[in-house]
Amino acid sequence: MSDNESEAEKAKRLAMDQVEANANQGWIDFMVDLVWDVARERRQFTSDDVYDLYYAVPEELRPGTHEHRAMGPVMNIAAKEGLCKKANLPALPSRRRSLHASPRTVWDSLIYEGK
């Protein structure tokens, strides 16, 4: 690994730590719970699938955050908790209009209940 890659990874980790620290912890916990729900129902998914569930909850019942970039740390938390792992697939364009089709990581469920 080159020095640039090492510095880039370090910068990424620091940025994700900062984003997570600035997000509403209640929102993070809620989103991790939604990842659990999605991972039980889908063999593979993206964060867009998690957001589909989030927006299905009535607005007055779902926690908010000003820091939606914290979805990256949410997915990392879910992976550390054994809910999912990154799939060996190319990223998919986001379906969320606000993200302008930016790439979304595909995740493999580790708790899929298969139906």
N, C-alpha and C positions, 0 to 999 in steps of 0.2 A: 504494500500500500504506500502511495506517495505521501509526502508531507502535506500537499494540498488536499488530498482526500481525507487525511486525518483531521486537518483543521476544518474542513467542510462538515464532516460528521460531528465534530465537537460543537460547531456553530449551530447545527441542526438540533442537537440535543439541548443546548442551552436555550434556543428559541422555543422549543416545545415545552421545556420546563417553565419558561416565563409565561407562555400562553396558558398553560394549565394553572399556574399560580393566580392568574388574573381572571379566570373563569369562575362562575358561580359553582361552588362544590355541590350544591343540591342538583344543579343541572347535570354535572358530570355523573353523579351517582344515578340519576334518572336515565341518562343515556346509556350507561353501562347495563342497567336493567333491560333497556330496550334491545341492546345488542344480544343479550341472553335470549330474549323472546324471538328475535329474528333467527339467531343461530339454531334454535330448536326446530324452527319451521323450514329453514332453507339450507340446502347443502353448501351453496356458495352465495355470497352476497357482497354488497358494497355499503358504504355509509349512507348512500341514498336510500337504501331499503330501511335503514334505521330511522332516517328522517321521515320516511313515509309514515311509520308508526308514530313518531313524535307529533307530526302535524295532524294525525287522526285523533289525538287526545284533545278534548276541549281546551281552548286557550287558558281558561281560568284555572285549569287543573294541572297544567304543565309548567315546570319551572323554566325560567328564561335565563339567558346570559347575554352579555354584550360581546362575548368572545367565542364565536362559533368556530374559530380555528382550533379550538380545543377538542374538536372531534378527532384529530390525530392522536392526542394523548388518551382520549376515551378508547379508541381502538387498541392502543398499546396496553392499556389497563386490562381490557377484555382478553387480549392475547395472553398476558401474564397470568390471568385468572383461569386460563385453560378453556376459554369459550371458543376461540378461533385461532387461526394462524394465516399468514399471508399465503395466498395461492400462488402457484408457479404459473401464472397467467398474465398476459398484458393487462394494464389498467384499462378501465372502460370510461368513456366520457360521462360526466355527470349529467343526470336528468334534471337537476335543479337549475332553473333559469339563472339564479343569482351567481352560479359558479361558471357560467359560460362554457359548458362542456369540458371543463378542466378534468384531467384524469383522476379517477377514483380507483384505489387499490381494490382488487378482488380478494375476498377472504374465504377460506375454507372453514366451515363449522367443525368443531370438535365435539359438539353435543347434539348434532342433528338426530332427530328421532325418527326420521324416515317414515313416510306414509304411503 
